[in-house]
Each structure stands twice: as structure tokens, then as C-alpha cells.
């Protein structure tokens, strides 16, 4: 069932198992059960540490990943292939006793949770955000007997997932918990658990403290570490917004890659150097003091540094029109790669005529019945090659001079209203999904006026990437640099790092 190359890779990974694992499977006569049985039998044949037994579980087809004498609470409902295959491999290793790569402080937080927590995550196998959530909750289940987690493939359990229109969708003890990508730290924060600030307060002052985890941040940290400077990174997650990108085809010398692959390579490169990575953390304040620059974290810890490089990136913009918030995850979506399969055979709209909007329309056209691309200007801003692809698609309609005004629906999206910018006439198109792709909003709210920004919230920088606060630099999509591209962000990160080094020498 597994391709030869994948099977070879899996064989090597399974050699890392440290103990025995029992896969308890629930089958019926369906094709999916046969597919699951073939997969589990093939994996079991590859390692003497793995055995398969049959039992009746809550859902069929499904299986749990257990120790011989202990249920771990880790369950896969469906066949975890596609992006979720990595989640299965990690579960096998962790249940076998392979220690996780998380910081000890995070492990302690997980083990300290003392209430019964049963999580269920509805996923799509094409969703590149879903594995992060599945793997985080699986690990929490492995570490704490009070926690259990079931991954549910919405395509297999359609009746259960019929009202879910955005993945990953996480439920806790039967109630809605959250949607979208979440790290372990995000989940812990949502549960009211925070890292001990003493672990951070006691750190020696840094020469350079980088705020953010994207391409600009990683580049800046590597450059300063190579200069021999004491470097730290405070990041929600390594890779940042790039994690949301499915395909990358314009990073020179790399013909084609994906956002998650790029982020993984970036993390590996960072780990080659003596860089203090504080992931799962966010900065909430920055101030200049006599002792240097002080950055406050979301657990109230304070870090000191001679210089700081802010590269907190950006996030998707909202339309800010009636119906958007009310129907979010009920037909209003922001990730065509993750949520597109949920709209198979339906009519949808994509709002935004830039590269993101054009790429979304092209991807969705292969899944849904019809796509209407809505752009408020009288021309598309997407690259010419993308516009040519759009014109070739028979199930794509392009509306220009169309200003979106309202998303219509009660329990789910039923339409999109727009105004013709030329005539002033109001129209409505009947759609069941609206994908918002109108650009990015810089993550600068936490600065609270400490650093000068423009009307769009972007940090104003000079040719040295310097900000209005001496010793503080900025790079990447969070700045007022005109173009938002991975390669440009990395260049500005290197520029900021070299100028921070120069600042330290001169001061």
C-alpha cells in the first residue's frame, strides 16, 4: 500500500522505537476498513515492536495506538495518510517511549493538567495545518493519562462532520474548542496554563533578541549567531506565516517546495547554531531602559538584550463586512488548501485578485463546482502566468470592479453581496463558501505605540532596518518594505542582523 520510497523511510524511523506498541483496530466491511487494515498490517510487518489486534471502538474504521498494558488515549478515526501520515509515525515513536523534542517546561505544563480532557479533531487529509494540531494533542495524550485525543477524517465520517466547514476543528469534551492551526503552547494557553516566568527571567541578557519565527527571523538569528553574538529567538512557531503556504515556486535555486517543508528546513538550520529558541511564546511589550532593551512575554517574564530585531510577520486580513465574523468557519474560510475539500461540488467565491486570490481560485477549481473570483479594482494584480491559468479554467468567473459588501447566511453561507464600483448597482451571487484572500495585516498591536508605524500598522524602517527606538531593528513582512516575499524577508533579516552587529560594535 505504501510507496517504495515512503516504506524505506518508514522502516528507518521505526528502528527508533524503544518499546512495544499495540494497534487496536475496529473494522467493518467497508472499503475504508479494508484500506486501514492493509495499512496497519503493512506497518506491523515492518517492526517486531508493533502488533495489531481487533476490537470494537467508538468509530469504525478506526484504531488506537497503545502500549501493551495501557491505553494512551491516542485514536485515529479514518486512514491517516496524506499529511496525517507523519502524525501516525510520531504517535508510534512517542507511545513506544521515544522522548518528545518539547522543552521540559512545556512537558511539565502538560503533566500538570489534572482534569479529564477529551479532544476530538476533525481534519482533512489535504490540510497542511491539521497535523500540527493532531500531533500536539496526541503528544499531550501520551504524556498525561487525563487527556485523550481522536483524529477524525471528515471525509470518512461525513455525517458527523456535515456542519464543519473549516479544519482543523477541535472539540473538547463535546464542545467547540478552536479552529485553525494551534501549537501545544496555544492549546495550553487556551486551557489557562502558562510557562513559569522564572525560567525566562533568570536568563542572561542577550546581545541580539529576535522576535518572530519566520524567514526574516531565522535568517537574522543565524547571521548574528555566526558573528558570535549571544542570540535568542522568541517565536510563536518557527516558520511563521510560511507554514500556511502550500506551494513555493519562486524561492530561487529551489524549484519547488512547500511551506511546511521550508519551515522544517529553517528550523533545522537554526538548530545548527547556539541560538536560544523560546518557541510557543509571544512578546507583549518592548521598552528602552538604562540596562538595555526589555521585552515582556505573554507569561509576564522579562528578557533583556542589547539589541532587538522585530520580525513578527503578518496574518491574513479580514474583509470587515457584515456576516464575516458570524459565518467564520461556517462557509467563510481563509485557507483553500485546508478547507477546499469541504466544498466539493459546491459554488464558492474567492475575494481578492492578487497572487493569493488567483492561486486559491485555481486550486479550488479542481475541487468545487464553480469559482467566482471577486476583485474590487478594474484589473487583477496577480502575476500574468496565474491570470493565464485562470482564463483556461471553464468553471471560473472573474468579477472586476466588485466591492464585497456582505456575506449572507444563517447557519452557513448562502451568498455574497457586492456593489459594482462603476454603476453603483448592488448584486448577490449564490455561493456556499467565501474564501478571503485580500492580503496581510502586520502583527504590531503588541508594540502599543513604542515603535513608529505607518497608517497600515507596518513598522517604519530606514535603509539600515532601524526603527524609531535605538537598538531596535525590524525585518520582513512586519515592516513598510513594499514587497512581501520570502526571499525579500530573508534579505532584510540578514540586513537587520548585520546592522545590529554594527550597532553593538559602535555602542
PLY file of the C-alpha trace (Angstrom):
ply
format ascii 1.0
element vertex 507
property float x
property float y
property float z
element edge 506
property int vertex1
property int vertex2
end_header
0.00 0.00 0.00
2.87 2.35 0.82
5.14 3.52 -1.98
8.63 2.05 -2.03
10.42 5.28 -1.07
7.99 6.05 1.76
8.24 2.49 3.02
12.03 2.74 3.08
11.89 5.96 5.09
9.35 4.49 7.49
11.50 1.40 8.00
14.37 3.60 9.18
12.14 5.61 11.51
10.62 2.53 13.10
14.11 1.45 14.16
13.94 4.36 16.64
11.10 2.71 18.58
12.09 1.96 22.17
9.24 -0.31 23.27
6.25 -2.32 22.09
3.09 -0.77 20.63
-0.33 -2.33 20.11
-2.61 -1.01 17.36
-6.17 -1.80 18.43
-8.31 -1.63 15.29
-12.03 -1.53 14.63
-13.06 -2.76 11.16
-16.26 -3.41 9.19
-16.93 -4.50 5.61
-16.33 -1.06 4.03
-13.58 -0.22 1.55
-12.07 2.23 4.05
-11.80 -0.53 6.65
-10.03 -2.73 4.11
-7.68 0.16 3.30
-6.98 0.71 7.00
-6.37 -2.99 7.63
-3.90 -3.18 4.74
-2.05 -0.13 6.08
-1.80 -1.37 9.67
-0.78 -4.89 8.62
1.92 -3.49 6.35
3.30 -1.29 9.14
3.22 -4.14 11.66
5.19 -6.35 9.28
7.96 -3.74 9.29
8.69 -3.84 13.03
8.73 -6.52 15.72
7.66 -3.80 18.18
4.23 -3.43 16.52
1.27 -5.78 16.79
-2.31 -5.37 15.58
-5.40 -6.65 17.33
-9.09 -6.17 16.61
-11.71 -4.73 18.95
-14.82 -2.56 18.79
-14.10 1.15 19.17
-16.41 4.17 19.21
-15.96 4.71 15.46
-15.31 2.33 12.58
-12.92 2.28 10.82
-10.51 3.49 13.47
-7.61 2.36 15.64
-5.89 3.33 18.86
-2.14 3.46 19.46
-1.48 1.82 22.83
1.14 0.24 25.00
0.74 -3.50 25.71
-0.66 -2.84 29.18
-2.03 0.70 28.85
-4.43 2.71 26.70
-2.87 6.05 25.77
-6.00 7.77 24.51
-4.49 8.30 21.03
-7.04 7.32 18.36
-7.14 7.74 14.58
-10.64 7.53 13.08
-10.12 7.02 9.37
-6.98 6.20 7.39
-4.14 8.60 8.35
-2.42 9.02 5.02
-1.65 12.29 3.21
-0.43 14.96 5.60
-1.52 12.87 8.60
0.89 10.02 7.93
3.56 11.91 9.86
1.14 12.14 12.79
0.84 8.35 12.81
4.61 7.85 12.69
5.18 10.29 15.56
2.46 8.60 17.62
4.15 5.21 17.12
7.52 6.59 18.25
6.18 8.53 21.23
3.95 5.73 22.52
6.93 3.37 22.23
8.79 5.58 24.69
10.76 7.83 22.35
11.14 11.13 24.25
9.49 14.19 22.66
11.52 17.18 21.50
9.48 19.65 23.55
11.10 21.78 26.24
10.89 20.31 29.73
8.88 23.31 30.88
6.20 22.51 28.28
6.18 18.83 29.30
5.74 19.87 32.93
2.79 22.09 31.95
1.12 19.20 30.15
1.63 16.76 33.03
0.23 19.29 35.50
-3.23 19.31 33.86
-5.41 17.46 36.37
-8.88 17.44 34.77
-10.29 14.91 32.27
-9.82 16.37 28.79
-11.15 14.50 25.75
-10.26 16.20 22.48
-11.62 15.40 19.03
-10.13 16.98 15.91
-11.92 16.90 12.56
-9.38 17.05 9.75
-8.94 16.81 6.01
-6.09 14.70 4.67
-5.18 17.55 2.29
-4.90 20.06 5.16
-1.30 21.04 5.89
-2.29 22.81 9.13
-4.12 19.85 10.64
-1.07 17.69 11.52
0.28 20.38 13.88
-2.89 20.19 15.95
-3.19 16.40 15.76
0.44 15.88 16.78
0.18 18.38 19.65
-2.93 16.76 21.12
-1.56 13.24 20.57
1.58 14.13 22.50
-0.48 15.62 25.31
-2.43 12.34 25.46
0.77 10.29 25.60
2.19 12.40 28.45
-0.92 12.78 30.60
-3.43 9.98 31.39
-6.12 12.61 31.98
-6.01 13.55 28.28
-7.26 11.65 25.25
-7.48 12.63 21.60
-9.19 11.31 18.50
-8.33 12.43 14.97
-11.43 12.21 12.77
-11.23 12.26 8.97
-14.24 14.33 7.94
-14.32 12.68 4.51
-14.89 9.26 6.12
-17.28 10.35 8.87
-19.36 12.69 6.73
-22.47 12.57 8.90
-20.54 13.79 11.95
-18.69 16.47 10.01
-21.51 17.76 7.79
-21.73 21.09 9.68
-17.95 21.58 9.83
-16.72 23.89 7.06
-13.18 24.67 8.24
-10.44 22.39 9.50
-8.84 21.61 11.81
-11.92 21.87 14.04
-11.20 20.89 17.65
-13.80 19.88 20.22
-13.13 19.48 23.95
-15.47 17.25 25.95
-18.06 17.62 23.19
-17.94 21.42 23.00
-16.26 23.61 20.36
-12.72 24.44 21.45
-10.95 26.05 18.48
-10.31 26.16 14.75
-7.17 26.52 12.67
-3.54 25.86 13.41
-2.69 25.58 17.11
0.60 24.73 18.76
0.92 22.99 22.10
1.58 26.38 23.69
-1.59 27.78 22.10
-3.61 24.88 23.49
-2.07 25.24 26.94
-2.80 28.97 26.93
-6.42 28.28 25.95
-6.62 25.86 28.88
-5.27 28.58 31.20
-1.82 27.07 31.66
1.27 29.27 31.20
5.00 28.63 31.34
6.79 29.50 34.57
8.16 33.05 34.09
11.13 32.28 36.38
12.62 30.11 33.64
12.90 33.19 31.43
13.54 35.92 34.00
16.79 34.23 35.01
18.29 34.20 31.51
21.46 36.18 30.93
20.97 39.30 28.76
21.21 38.68 25.03
23.32 40.53 22.51
20.51 40.14 19.98
16.96 39.07 20.72
14.88 38.20 17.63
11.10 38.45 17.98
9.29 36.19 15.49
9.87 32.82 13.85
9.54 33.37 10.10
12.14 33.55 7.31
13.34 37.03 8.35
13.72 35.96 11.98
15.52 32.72 11.20
17.93 34.46 8.85
18.64 37.24 11.34
19.32 34.78 14.16
21.65 32.63 12.08
23.60 35.68 10.91
24.09 37.06 14.43
24.96 33.63 15.84
27.61 33.27 13.15
29.05 36.58 14.35
29.48 35.06 17.81
26.74 37.12 19.40
24.55 35.67 22.17
21.30 35.23 20.26
17.76 34.35 21.29
14.52 33.84 19.38
11.06 34.40 20.84
8.57 32.79 18.46
5.03 31.52 18.45
6.21 28.90 15.96
9.22 28.54 13.67
8.26 29.24 10.07
5.57 31.78 10.91
3.14 32.59 8.11
5.11 30.36 5.72
3.53 27.38 7.48
0.24 28.42 5.87
1.72 28.33 2.36
1.10 25.18 0.36
3.43 25.60 -2.62
6.54 27.77 -3.01
7.84 28.08 -6.56
9.69 31.42 -6.50
12.47 30.77 -3.99
15.49 30.95 -6.25
17.61 27.75 -6.55
14.73 25.71 -5.06
12.41 24.91 -7.96
9.53 23.74 -5.80
8.83 23.17 -2.11
6.02 23.56 0.41
5.59 25.91 3.34
5.88 23.16 5.98
8.98 21.72 4.29
10.55 25.18 4.12
9.75 25.80 7.80
11.22 22.45 8.80
14.44 23.19 6.90
14.60 26.64 8.52
14.22 25.12 11.98
16.95 22.56 11.29
19.30 25.33 10.12
18.59 27.39 13.25
19.33 24.36 15.43
22.80 24.06 13.88
23.82 27.16 15.89
23.96 28.12 19.55
20.65 30.00 19.49
18.29 30.05 22.46
14.94 29.24 20.82
11.96 30.12 23.00
9.11 28.87 20.85
5.46 28.89 21.81
5.95 32.34 23.31
4.77 35.80 22.27
6.11 39.26 23.08
3.62 41.69 24.61
5.74 44.80 25.25
9.09 46.42 24.50
10.83 49.31 26.26
14.20 51.01 26.39
15.79 51.17 29.86
19.16 52.10 31.33
20.05 48.39 31.40
19.22 47.87 27.74
16.06 46.82 25.92
13.48 44.87 27.90
10.94 42.61 26.17
7.96 41.31 28.15
6.49 37.92 27.21
2.90 36.72 27.44
3.65 34.85 30.68
4.89 38.16 32.21
8.54 37.10 32.01
11.05 39.78 31.01
14.08 39.34 28.75
16.94 41.82 28.40
19.03 42.42 25.30
21.50 44.91 23.85
19.60 44.90 20.55
16.28 43.55 19.29
15.15 42.56 15.80
11.37 42.58 15.36
10.15 40.27 12.61
6.71 39.20 13.79
5.37 38.97 10.24
1.76 39.36 9.23
-1.54 37.48 9.15
-4.48 37.29 6.75
-6.62 40.42 6.50
-10.34 40.29 7.16
-12.96 41.81 4.88
-14.60 43.53 7.88
-18.05 43.32 6.33
-21.36 42.09 7.83
-21.57 38.32 8.05
-17.84 37.60 8.05
-17.40 37.06 11.79
-20.82 35.45 12.23
-20.19 32.89 9.48
-16.49 32.26 10.09
-15.87 28.50 9.80
-19.47 28.15 8.55
-18.55 28.85 4.97
-16.18 31.80 5.47
-12.66 30.41 5.09
-9.10 31.65 4.65
-7.18 28.54 3.58
-8.22 26.97 0.26
-5.75 24.09 0.64
-7.12 23.06 4.04
-10.80 23.80 3.68
-11.27 23.41 -0.08
-12.18 19.69 0.06
-15.08 20.52 2.38
-16.71 22.42 -0.51
-16.50 19.65 -3.09
-19.20 20.06 -5.73
-20.34 23.44 -4.38
-20.23 27.00 -5.71
-17.76 29.28 -3.91
-16.36 32.80 -4.16
-12.77 33.93 -3.74
-12.35 37.57 -2.71
-9.04 39.06 -3.85
-7.34 39.45 -7.22
-3.71 39.24 -6.15
-1.47 36.19 -6.33
-3.09 34.59 -3.27
-6.58 35.03 -4.69
-5.64 33.72 -8.14
-3.83 30.70 -6.69
-6.80 29.97 -4.43
-9.23 30.12 -7.38
-7.02 27.81 -9.46
-6.72 25.27 -6.64
-10.43 25.36 -5.80
-11.45 24.99 -9.43
-10.22 21.41 -9.34
-12.43 20.60 -6.33
-15.60 22.69 -6.33
-18.37 23.08 -8.91
-17.73 26.74 -9.73
-15.48 29.57 -8.52
-16.27 33.29 -8.76
-13.19 35.47 -8.27
-14.20 38.87 -6.89
-11.85 41.86 -7.26
-12.76 45.45 -6.29
-10.36 47.05 -8.79
-10.80 47.07 -12.56
-7.79 44.78 -13.02
-6.22 41.74 -11.37
-2.94 42.19 -9.52
-1.89 38.56 -9.88
1.15 37.58 -11.93
0.43 37.21 -15.64
1.16 33.47 -15.59
-1.54 32.98 -12.93
-4.03 35.08 -14.90
-3.40 32.92 -17.95
-4.13 29.79 -15.91
-7.37 31.34 -14.65
-8.54 32.14 -18.17
-8.07 28.50 -19.17
-10.42 27.18 -16.47
-14.02 26.62 -17.63
-15.53 26.80 -14.13
-14.03 30.15 -13.06
-15.77 33.50 -13.45
-13.92 36.77 -12.77
-15.80 39.81 -11.46
-13.91 43.12 -11.52
-14.98 46.45 -10.05
-16.89 44.39 -7.48
-16.76 45.68 -3.89
-17.80 42.94 -1.46
-20.39 44.33 0.96
-21.97 41.45 2.92
-21.73 37.70 3.40
-25.21 36.23 3.58
-26.41 33.23 5.57
-27.86 31.94 8.83
-26.21 28.70 9.95
-23.97 28.65 6.88
-23.02 30.86 3.94
-25.63 31.15 1.20
-24.39 34.17 -0.75
-22.07 37.14 -1.22
-23.37 40.65 -1.86
-21.28 43.17 -3.79
-21.56 46.63 -5.32
-20.49 47.42 -8.89
-17.97 50.24 -8.46
-18.78 51.67 -11.91
-22.56 51.70 -11.84
-23.30 51.59 -8.13
-25.67 48.67 -8.71
-25.93 46.05 -5.97
-25.78 42.33 -6.76
-25.68 38.97 -4.99
-24.12 35.71 -6.06
-25.35 32.45 -4.55
-22.40 30.57 -3.05
-21.85 28.20 -0.14
-18.32 29.34 0.62
-16.34 32.58 0.64
-12.55 32.36 0.67
-10.94 35.63 1.79
-7.57 36.34 0.12
-7.05 40.11 0.34
-3.55 40.42 1.69
-1.81 40.64 5.03
-2.04 42.64 8.26
1.21 43.23 10.22
1.46 41.78 13.73
2.31 45.03 15.51
-0.55 45.52 18.01
1.71 44.44 20.87
4.05 47.39 20.30
1.43 49.80 21.72
2.99 52.92 20.22
6.52 52.10 21.42
7.71 51.84 17.80
6.64 54.16 14.97
4.33 52.55 12.40
2.57 53.80 9.29
-1.20 54.02 8.75
-1.26 50.34 7.81
0.40 49.32 11.08
3.71 48.43 9.41
6.93 49.28 11.25
8.74 52.18 9.60
12.39 51.31 8.94
15.31 53.14 7.31
17.91 51.70 4.96
19.62 50.04 7.95
16.36 48.36 9.03
16.45 50.62 12.10
13.22 51.58 13.86
12.36 54.67 15.90
13.76 53.02 19.07
17.59 52.99 19.18
18.96 49.46 19.12
15.73 48.02 17.75
15.62 46.82 14.14
12.82 45.25 12.09
12.67 42.96 9.06
10.25 41.09 6.86
6.51 41.46 6.32
6.04 43.42 9.54
7.89 46.42 8.04
6.93 49.02 5.45
9.06 47.28 2.81
6.89 47.38 -0.30
7.07 43.78 -1.41
6.14 40.83 0.81
8.13 37.84 -0.41
10.04 35.09 1.41
13.30 35.89 -0.36
12.94 39.61 0.40
12.15 38.90 4.05
15.28 36.77 4.37
17.38 39.51 2.79
16.03 42.13 5.17
16.62 39.74 8.07
20.28 39.44 7.11
20.48 43.22 6.68
18.97 43.79 10.14
21.38 41.28 11.70
24.47 42.91 10.20
23.30 46.35 11.28
22.57 45.08 14.81
26.14 43.73 14.91
27.43 47.10 13.73
25.32 48.87 16.38
26.80 46.73 19.16
30.36 47.40 18.00
29.78 51.18 17.82
27.97 51.37 21.15
0 1
1 2
2 3
3 4
4 5
5 6
6 7
7 8
8 9
9 10
10 11
11 12
12 13
13 14
14 15
15 16
16 17
17 18
18 19
19 20
20 21
21 22
22 23
23 24
24 25
25 26
26 27
27 28
28 29
29 30
30 31
31 32
32 33
33 34
34 35
35 36
36 37
37 38
38 39
39 40
40 41
41 42
42 43
43 44
44 45
45 46
46 47
47 48
48 49
49 50
50 51
51 52
52 53
53 54
54 55
55 56
56 57
57 58
58 59
59 60
60 61
61 62
62 63
63 64
64 65
65 66
66 67
67 68
68 69
69 70
70 71
71 72
72 73
73 74
74 75
75 76
76 77
77 78
78 79
79 80
80 81
81 82
82 83
83 84
84 85
85 86
86 87
87 88
88 89
89 90
90 91
91 92
92 93
93 94
94 95
95 96
96 97
97 98
98 99
99 100
100 101
101 102
102 103
103 104
104 105
105 106
106 107
107 108
108 109
109 110
110 111
111 112
112 113
113 114
114 115
115 116
116 117
117 118
118 119
119 120
120 121
121 122
122 123
123 124
124 125
125 126
126 127
127 128
128 129
129 130
130 131
131 132
132 133
133 134
134 135
135 136
136 137
137 138
138 139
139 140
140 141
141 142
142 143
143 144
144 145
145 146
146 147
147 148
148 149
149 150
150 151
151 152
152 153
153 154
154 155
155 156
156 157
157 158
158 159
159 160
160 161
161 162
162 163
163 164
164 165
165 166
166 167
167 168
168 169
169 170
170 171
171 172
172 173
173 174
174 175
175 176
176 177
177 178
178 179
179 180
180 181
181 182
182 183
183 184
184 185
185 186
186 187
187 188
188 189
189 190
190 191
191 192
192 193
193 194
194 195
195 196
196 197
197 198
198 199
199 200
200 201
201 202
202 203
203 204
204 205
205 206
206 207
207 208
208 209
209 210
210 211
211 212
212 213
213 214
214 215
215 216
216 217
217 218
218 219
219 220
220 221
221 222
222 223
223 224
224 225
225 226
226 227
227 228
228 229
229 230
230 231
231 232
232 233
233 234
234 235
235 236
236 237
237 238
238 239
239 240
240 241
241 242
242 243
243 244
244 245
245 246
246 247
247 248
248 249
249 250
250 251
251 252
252 253
253 254
254 255
255 256
256 257
257 258
258 259
259 260
260 261
261 262
262 263
263 264
264 265
265 266
266 267
267 268
268 269
269 270
270 271
271 272
272 273
273 274
274 275
275 276
276 277
277 278
278 279
279 280
280 281
281 282
282 283
283 284
284 285
285 286
286 287
287 288
288 289
289 290
290 291
291 292
292 293
293 294
294 295
295 296
296 297
297 298
298 299
299 300
300 301
301 302
302 303
303 304
304 305
305 306
306 307
307 308
308 309
309 310
310 311
311 312
312 313
313 314
314 315
315 316
316 317
317 318
318 319
319 320
320 321
321 322
322 323
323 324
324 325
325 326
326 327
327 328
328 329
329 330
330 331
331 332
332 333
333 334
334 335
335 336
336 337
337 338
338 339
339 340
340 341
341 342
342 343
343 344
344 345
345 346
346 347
347 348
348 349
349 350
350 351
351 352
352 353
353 354
354 355
355 356
356 357
357 358
358 359
359 360
360 361
361 362
362 363
363 364
364 365
365 366
366 367
367 368
368 369
369 370
370 371
371 372
372 373
373 374
374 375
375 376
376 377
377 378
378 379
379 380
380 381
381 382
382 383
383 384
384 385
385 386
386 387
387 388
388 389
389 390
390 391
391 392
392 393
393 394
394 395
395 396
396 397
397 398
398 399
399 400
400 401
401 402
402 403
403 404
404 405
405 406
406 407
407 408
408 409
409 410
410 411
411 412
412 413
413 414
414 415
415 416
416 417
417 418
418 419
419 420
420 421
421 422
422 423
423 424
424 425
425 426
426 427
427 428
428 429
429 430
430 431
431 432
432 433
433 434
434 435
435 436
436 437
437 438
438 439
439 440
440 441
441 442
442 443
443 444
444 445
445 446
446 447
447 448
448 449
449 450
450 451
451 452
452 453
453 454
454 455
455 456
456 457
457 458
458 459
459 460
460 461
461 462
462 463
463 464
464 465
465 466
466 467
467 468
468 469
469 470
470 471
471 472
472 473
473 474
474 475
475 476
476 477
477 478
478 479
479 480
480 481
481 482
482 483
483 484
484 485
485 486
486 487
487 488
488 489
489 490
490 491
491 492
492 493
493 494
494 495
495 496
496 497
497 498
498 499
499 500
500 501
501 502
502 503
503 504
504 505
505 506
